[in-house]
Structures are given as C-alpha cells and as structure tokens.
Amino acid sequence: MKLSSKDEKYFRLNGSAPLIKGKNRSAIYNLGTGDIIHLTPKKSAILETAQQNKTIMKIVRALGIKASTVKDSLKNIADRDMGKFYRTPTYIENFKKGWAKSRNTSVGPTRISQAFVRLTNDCKSECKYCSFPRLYSCLSCTRKDVKDREVNFNSDMVFNFLTKLTQMPLDTIVFHGGDPLLKRDRLITMIEFCRNKGFSREISFITNGTLLNHAPVDIFRKYNVHPIITFFSRQNKGITKEKLVTIGKRLMNKGVEFTVTLTYFAEGNCIDAVENLKNNFLLKEGIQTQQSVIMNNGPFLSKKVYEILVPQLFRVTPDLFLHNKLFHPCLDKSISLEMDGSLSSCPFLPSEALINIRDSRAISRMFESNGIFEHWRLNLSKVEKCRHCEFRYGCIDCRALGKTLTSNLYGKNLCLGKSKTKGGDSKLAYRES
C-alpha cells in the first residue's frame, strides 16, 4: 500500500485508554470497558510512536513497517473506541481527574479499609494443605503452624485495640483464625463489643463452614455480620458442596448476606467441583464470590485454573488504575493483629510486623514511624520483576505469597500476566495440565 497525502494524519488514544509501556511490549488499559489489551511488539511500537504525535507517514518511515500494517493496527483501535484520527497534532490529557490528590495519606485522618483480627489458631478440620503457599490467603480460612497455636488470647489487649480502632475511619473488621466458630463465645463477644462501641460498618469472619449449621445465625443477622465461607476444589475435611448449599439457603432464609471464597489448586485437579457449585448455585442465587489459589504446583498455575482466574482478575476500573499507580493493590489501607499483639499490614506477613499493641501508643507510633505507609505505598513499580511490566497497574498481587516464595517482601515468583523464558520470549504463566 502506497503512502499518500491522506496519510498526513495523526492518531491518539483517548484519555480513558492510557498506554502503559513494558520492557518489550505495551498494553492499553480501556478504563471504559475494564479490558487490558496486550499488544504485540510491533503494534506496541506503532502505537508508542503515534502517541508522540507522528503522522502515519512518519511512523512507517521511522519503524520500517508496511503502511497497511500501521493503518490496520490504528484503525482496529479506533474501531474499538479507544482512539481517534486527527488532521493536526493533538494534545490528549492523561487520565487523572484530581483523584491522586484526594488519596494523599498525609492529609486528614488515616482511613483503614480493613482490619484483620486473629481470634484463634485452632481449626478442627486439620486440612493437610492448609499450610501450603496461597494466593490471597487472607480471603480464605487458614491457620498458623502448630507451634504458634497455643499463644494465649488476651481479651483486654484486643478490646483496647478495638476501642481505638473503632474511633478511626474504618471500613471493615475481619475476624479470622483458624476457625473463629471454634471460639464462638469469643467471636460473639468481639462482635457485640464493636457494635456497642458504635461501629456500624461491615463486620466479617472467615470460616471453613463446617460449624455453621450450629452457628447463632440470628445473632449474625442482629449485628449485621457477614460470614466468609471457604470452599476447596479438592475435598478433604472442609465443607462439602451439598452442605454448603444447605447452609447457604439457611443463611439466605435468615437474611444473612455471605461470601464464598472459591479456593482452587494450582495444578487444576478437581476444578469441576468449584465450577459446578458456582454455576449451579452461587451465581443463580446472586451470592458474592471471590477467589484464592493454593500454590501446590510451584510458581505456576495449570492452564485450566489460569483461564478461569485471569479473565475475572485482570480487570481495570478508573479508580483501580489510579490507585495502583500509587499504592499496593492489596496491602493498601490494611492492618492485621495477631494473637501475640503484633501488628502488620497483612495477616500472612508476620515477619513484617511493625509494632506490638502491648505498647499503649502502638497505633499512633505505627503511623508516626511511617512504616505502615511504606507497605501501603508498595506499588508494583517498586517490585523488581514488575516495574518494567505493562500489566503493573492492573495486575493483582499478593506480597505474602511473594515473600513466601522468594523470602523477600519485594520478590516476585508467580506472574499471572506473563513470565520470561531463558530465550526472552513472552509466555503465559501456566503449565499444561
């Protein structure tokens, strides 16, 4: 295809479709649809050059690429409403809208999105895979190692912590274990305490669900408590599909909202159990779900697990995009209290504890020292293997898993976007089942 005077035109992406450059490739973040479009190296080069206000003619000459290839590539993007052709050089403002300024953690009282409080290390199920590394451990039931289980629970210490916590801007309190239902009286006492202190926002607890048949559902409804139930794709000693359906219907009949954490195994075995439950019960009833993955396959997912998770997890919204440019996608605005009084940003980063609340000024000191902000602001540009990745503002990330697999808070082993072979070729981070 020959160039003509018609090729003296320009192409720019819309402000709501920012182009994020990686080391060898780029990605378009379509903030209108939530899609992240991964570009080939050739299309990346074409679009990156176009964003410099170069005409089609100059792109062809600069890159040595056929005019038809350049035109077709840009037209494809225009047809998807992510950019436009212009007759003159055009300035397109980057997507920002003042959001970052409003999120400055140094302005006004510090807001906490979620506070985890461990009530017990005990669990009657004793699942053999409970201690395996896990993507998003904080969403599913887990327990600490046996050697840590006998730590005495200090009610007064936790009451003092919750008193201070409920006086701060706070979105959610999550009680977890072990299984908090094994310490039912303790759980109810903590729930009542928080409500009596005037905390009116969400209170959750994480359970394997096996004791929910005997749980005080009326109290959950009275205090507006949100159970989070873990369902494992591989049945061992956790809740069965049939029992979960029965318990789910009981909770719904009582007007208690709940979430089910669908926990997959990385190698993809027994995945049909999860999909069957999700499609034939959870989705039909409008029950909220979330995902966790037990990494029993090294830092890889099977193709089946990958294809289920990535379309759900690799989504981007305007708020998420701007958030992830400044903050960690999971750690931000999160704190966690262990039974020994240690306070950190995540219940599965015990070695990264910042302070112990046995110090009466612990919460104040934690914020004064700036340590918690370093965790909250650990955006993926600060993680060595992520900083040059085109997915860094839309990727999910679990620093607890990264630390477990690499012994480094800034380490990365599992990459859901891509991984690099020795030859430098890009490939998906899965192994064939």
C-alpha positions in Angstrom: 0.0 0.0 0.0 1.5 3.3 -1.1 1.5 6.4 1.1 -0.4 9.5 0.0 -1.3 12.9 1.3 -4.2 11.2 3.2 -1.5 9.7 5.4 -0.5 13.0 6.8 -2.9 12.4 9.7 -2.3 11.7 13.4 -3.7 9.1 15.8 -4.1 9.5 19.5 -5.5 7.2 22.2 -8.4 8.6 24.2 -7.6 9.8 27.7 -9.6 6.9 29.1 -7.4 4.4 27.3 -3.9 5.0 28.6 -1.0 3.2 27.0 1.4 1.5 29.6 4.8 0.6 28.3 6.6 -2.5 29.3 10.1 -3.7 28.5 9.3 -5.1 25.1 5.5 -4.7 24.8 2.8 -2.4 25.8 -0.8 -2.7 27.0 -3.9 -0.4 26.6 -6.0 0.0 29.7 -9.5 0.5 28.5 -11.0 2.2 31.5 -14.4 2.3 29.9 -14.8 -1.4 29.5 -12.3 -2.8 32.1 -10.3 -4.6 29.4 -6.5 -4.7 29.3 -5.4 -5.2 25.7 -1.9 -6.7 25.4 -0.2 -5.5 22.2 2.4 -7.4 20.1 5.9 -5.8 20.0 5.1 -4.4 16.5 1.8 -2.9 17.5 3.4 -1.6 20.6 6.0 0.3 18.6 3.4 1.6 16.2 1.2 3.0 19.0 4.0 4.3 21.1 5.3 6.3 18.0 1.8 7.5 17.2 1.5 8.8 20.8 4.4 11.2 20.0 2.1 13.0 17.5 3.8 11.4 14.5 1.8 11.1 11.3 1.2 7.7 9.7 3.7 8.5 7.1 6.4 9.3 9.7 5.5 6.1 11.6 6.0 4.0 8.5 9.4 5.6 7.8 10.6 5.5 11.4 9.8 1.9 12.0 10.2 0.4 8.5 6.8 -1.2 8.8 4.3 -1.6 5.9 1.8 1.2 5.6 -1.0 -1.3 5.5 0.1 -2.8 8.8 0.3 0.6 10.5 -3.1 1.7 9.2 -4.9 -1.5 10.1 -3.4 -1.5 13.6 -4.6 2.0 14.3 -8.0 1.5 12.6 -8.6 -1.6 14.8 -8.0 0.5 17.9 -10.2 3.3 16.6 -13.0 0.9 15.8 -12.9 -0.2 19.4 -13.5 3.4 20.6 -10.1 3.6 22.2 -8.6 6.3 20.0 -9.2 8.7 17.0 -7.5 10.0 13.9 -6.8 13.7 13.8 -5.8 16.1 11.0 -3.4 18.1 13.2 -1.2 17.3 16.2 -3.5 16.9 19.2 -2.9 17.0 23.0 -4.8 14.5 25.0 -4.8 15.0 28.7 -3.7 12.0 30.8 -6.4 10.4 32.9 -6.2 11.8 36.4 -9.2 14.0 37.5 -7.6 15.0 40.8 -8.0 11.5 42.3 -4.5 11.1 43.4 -4.6 14.3 45.5 -7.7 13.2 47.3 -6.0 9.9 48.2 -2.9 11.6 49.8 -2.5 9.7 53.1 -0.8 12.6 54.7 -4.0 14.7 54.5 -6.7 14.3 57.2 -7.3 11.3 59.4 -5.9 8.0 58.2 -8.5 5.7 56.8 -8.3 1.9 57.1 -10.1 -0.2 54.6 -9.9 -3.5 56.5 -8.6 -4.6 59.9 -7.9 -8.3 60.4 -8.1 -9.7 64.0 -7.0 -13.3 64.7 -9.2 -14.8 67.3 -7.7 -18.4 67.4 -5.1 -20.6 65.7 -7.3 -23.7 66.1 -9.3 -25.5 63.4 -10.9 -28.9 63.7 -10.5 -29.8 60.0 -6.7 -30.1 60.0 -6.6 -30.0 56.2 -3.2 -31.2 55.1 -2.8 -28.4 52.5 -3.7 -25.6 54.9 0.0 -24.5 55.3 0.7 -24.5 51.6 1.6 -21.2 50.0 -1.6 -19.5 48.8 -2.5 -16.6 46.5 -4.7 -14.3 48.6 -4.5 -16.3 51.8 -6.4 -13.5 53.6 -9.6 -14.4 51.7 -9.8 -18.0 52.8 -9.6 -20.0 56.1 -6.0 -20.8 57.2 -4.3 -21.5 60.4 -0.8 -20.8 61.7 1.8 -23.5 62.3 1.2 -25.9 65.2 4.0 -24.3 67.3 2.1 -21.0 67.2 -1.3 -22.3 68.2 -1.0 -22.1 72.0 -0.5 -18.4 72.2 -2.8 -17.1 74.9 -5.6 -14.9 73.8 -5.5 -11.6 75.7 -9.1 -10.3 75.6 -8.2 -7.0 77.3 -5.5 -6.3 74.8 -7.9 -6.9 71.9 -10.6 -4.8 73.5 -8.2 -1.9 73.9 -7.1 -2.3 70.3 -10.7 -2.4 69.0 -11.7 0.6 71.1 -9.0 2.7 69.4 -9.7 1.2 66.0 -13.4 1.9 66.0 -12.7 5.6 66.7 -10.8 5.8 63.4 -12.2 6.0 59.9 -12.6 2.2 59.2 -14.5 0.2 56.6 -14.3 -3.4 57.6 -13.3 -5.6 60.6 -12.5 -9.2 59.7 -12.2 -11.8 62.5 -10.3 -14.9 61.4 -8.3 -17.9 62.7 -8.1 -20.9 62.5 -11.9 -21.1 62.6 -13.4 -18.4 64.8 -16.5 -20.5 65.2 -14.5 -22.9 67.4 -14.4 -19.9 69.8 -18.0 -18.9 69.3 -18.4 -17.1 72.6 -15.2 -15.1 71.9 -16.4 -14.2 68.4 -19.8 -13.1 69.6 -18.3 -11.0 72.4 -16.0 -9.2 70.0 -18.8 -8.6 67.6 -21.1 -7.2 70.3 -18.2 -5.1 71.6 -17.6 -3.4 68.2 -21.3 -2.7 67.7 -21.7 -1.3 71.2 -18.7 1.0 70.5 -20.8 2.5 67.7 -19.0 0.7 64.8 -21.8 0.5 62.1 -19.8 -0.7 59.1 -19.0 -4.2 57.9 -18.0 -7.0 60.3 -16.9 -10.3 58.7 -15.5 -13.5 59.9 -13.7 -16.2 57.9 -14.6 -19.9 58.4 -14.3 -23.3 56.7 -18.1 -23.5 57.2 -18.2 -26.9 58.9 -19.6 -25.4 62.1 -22.1 -23.1 60.5 -25.0 -25.5 61.0 -24.8 -24.8 64.7 -23.8 -21.2 64.5 -26.0 -18.4 66.0 -27.4 -17.1 62.7 -29.9 -14.9 64.5 -27.0 -13.0 66.2 -25.3 -12.6 62.8 -28.5 -11.1 61.5 -29.0 -8.9 64.6 -25.5 -7.4 64.4 -25.3 -7.5 60.6 -22.3 -9.9 60.4 -21.0 -11.2 57.1 -19.7 -14.8 57.1 -17.0 -15.6 54.5 -17.0 -19.3 53.8 -14.1 -21.2 52.1 -14.9 -23.9 49.6 -12.0 -26.0 48.4 -12.0 -27.6 45.0 -10.3 -30.7 46.4 -12.5 -32.1 49.1 -10.6 -33.2 52.2 -12.1 -32.2 55.6 -13.6 -28.9 54.6 -17.2 -28.2 53.8 -18.9 -30.3 51.1 -20.8 -28.8 48.2 -24.1 -30.3 49.5 -23.5 -28.9 53.0 -22.6 -25.5 51.7 -25.8 -25.3 49.6 -27.8 -26.3 52.7 -26.0 -23.7 54.9 -26.2 -21.1 52.2 -30.0 -21.5 51.9 -30.3 -21.3 55.7 -28.3 -18.0 55.8 -30.4 -16.6 52.9 -33.7 -17.5 54.6 -32.5 -15.7 57.7 -31.5 -12.6 55.7 -27.7 -13.0 56.4 -25.5 -12.0 53.5 -22.4 -14.0 53.0 -19.5 -14.6 50.6 -17.9 -17.8 49.3 -14.2 -17.9 48.7 -13.6 -20.4 45.9 -10.2 -21.9 46.5 -8.6 -23.7 43.6 -5.4 -25.8 43.5 -2.8 -24.6 41.1 -2.4 -27.8 39.2 -6.1 -27.7 38.3 -7.3 -31.0 39.8 -10.9 -31.3 41.0 -11.7 -27.9 39.4 -15.1 -29.1 38.2 -16.4 -29.2 41.8 -15.9 -25.4 42.1 -17.3 -24.6 38.7 -20.4 -26.7 39.3 -21.1 -25.1 42.7 -20.5 -21.6 41.2 -22.7 -22.1 38.1 -25.5 -24.2 39.6 -26.0 -22.4 42.9 -23.9 -19.3 43.7 -24.4 -17.4 40.5 -28.1 -18.3 40.3 -28.7 -17.1 43.9 -26.6 -13.9 43.4 -24.1 -14.9 46.1 -20.9 -13.0 46.2 -17.7 -15.0 45.4 -14.0 -14.4 45.4 -11.0 -16.5 44.5 -7.9 -17.9 46.2 -5.4 -20.4 44.9 -3.3 -23.0 46.8 0.1 -23.0 45.1 1.0 -26.7 45.2 2.4 -26.5 41.7 5.4 -24.2 42.3 5.0 -20.7 41.0 2.8 -21.8 38.1 -0.9 -22.3 37.5 -2.4 -25.0 35.3 -3.9 -23.8 32.1 -7.4 -24.6 33.4 -7.0 -22.5 36.5 -5.3 -19.7 34.6 -8.1 -19.5 32.1 -10.7 -19.3 34.8 -9.0 -16.7 37.0 -7.3 -14.3 34.7 -10.5 -13.0 32.9 -12.0 -12.4 36.3 -9.0 -10.8 37.9 -7.3 -8.9 35.1 -9.9 -6.1 35.0 -9.3 -2.4 35.5 -11.5 0.5 36.5 -10.6 4.2 36.6 -10.3 4.1 40.4 -8.3 0.9 40.4 -5.9 2.1 37.7 -5.1 5.4 39.6 -5.0 3.6 42.9 -2.4 1.0 41.6 -0.1 3.7 40.3 0.4 4.9 43.9 -0.5 2.1 46.2 -0.2 -1.7 46.5 -3.4 -3.4 45.1 -3.9 -5.4 48.3 -1.9 -4.1 51.2 -3.1 -0.5 51.0 -5.2 0.6 54.0 -5.0 -2.8 55.6 -3.8 -3.7 59.1 -3.6 -7.0 60.9 -3.5 -8.0 64.6 -2.0 -11.3 65.7 -2.8 -13.1 69.0 0.6 -12.2 70.4 -0.2 -8.5 69.9 2.0 -7.9 66.8 0.6 -5.5 64.2 1.3 -5.6 60.5 -0.3 -4.8 57.1 -1.3 -8.4 56.3 -2.2 -11.5 58.4 0.3 -13.5 56.4 3.3 -11.3 56.7 4.1 -12.0 60.4 7.8 -11.4 59.8 7.0 -7.9 58.6 5.3 -6.9 61.9 5.6 -3.2 62.6 4.9 -2.9 66.3 3.2 -4.7 69.2 0.0 -3.3 70.7 1.2 -4.1 74.2 2.7 -0.7 73.8 -0.2 1.6 74.7 0.6 4.1 71.9 1.2 1.3 69.3 -1.3 2.6 66.7 -0.1 6.2 67.0 3.6 5.1 66.8 2.9 2.9 63.8 1.6 5.8 61.8 4.2 8.2 63.2 7.1 5.9 62.1 5.7 5.8 58.5 6.4 2.1 58.4 2.8 1.2 57.6 2.8 3.7 54.8 5.8 2.0 53.2 3.7 -1.1 52.9 0.6 0.7 51.7 2.6 2.6 49.1 4.4 -0.5 47.8 3.1 -0.1 44.3 4.3 -2.7 41.7 6.8 -0.2 40.2 8.8 -0.9 43.4 8.9 -4.7 42.8 11.9 -5.6 40.7 10.2 -8.1 38.4 7.1 -5.8 38.0 8.5 -2.3 37.5 9.0 -2.8 33.7 5.9 -4.9 33.1 3.0 -3.4 31.1 0.5 -5.1 33.5 1.8 -3.4 36.6 -1.2 -1.1 37.1 -3.8 -3.7 36.5 -2.3 -6.9 37.9 -3.3 -8.5 41.1 -0.5 -9.1 43.6 -0.1 -10.9 46.9 3.0 -9.8 48.8 2.5 -12.6 51.3 2.8 -15.1 48.6 5.8 -13.3 47.1 7.5 -13.3 50.4 6.8 -17.0 51.0 8.2 -18.0 47.6 11.2 -15.7 47.5 11.9 -14.8 51.2 11.8 -11.2 50.0 9.0 -8.7 50.6 9.9 -7.2 47.2 10.3 -10.6 45.5 8.1 -12.0 42.7 7.9 -15.5 41.5 4.4 -16.1 40.4 3.5 -13.8 37.5 -0.1 -14.0 36.3 0.5 -11.7 33.3 3.5 -13.4 31.8 6.8 -14.9 32.6 10.1 -14.9 30.7 11.8 -18.0 29.3 15.6 -18.1 29.1 15.3 -17.0 25.4 13.4 -13.9 26.3 10.1 -15.0 24.7 6.9 -14.0 26.4 4.6 -16.7 27.5 1.6 -17.1 29.9 2.5 -18.1 33.4 0.9 -21.6 33.3 2.0 -25.1 32.8 -0.1 -27.5 30.7 -2.2 -29.8 32.9 
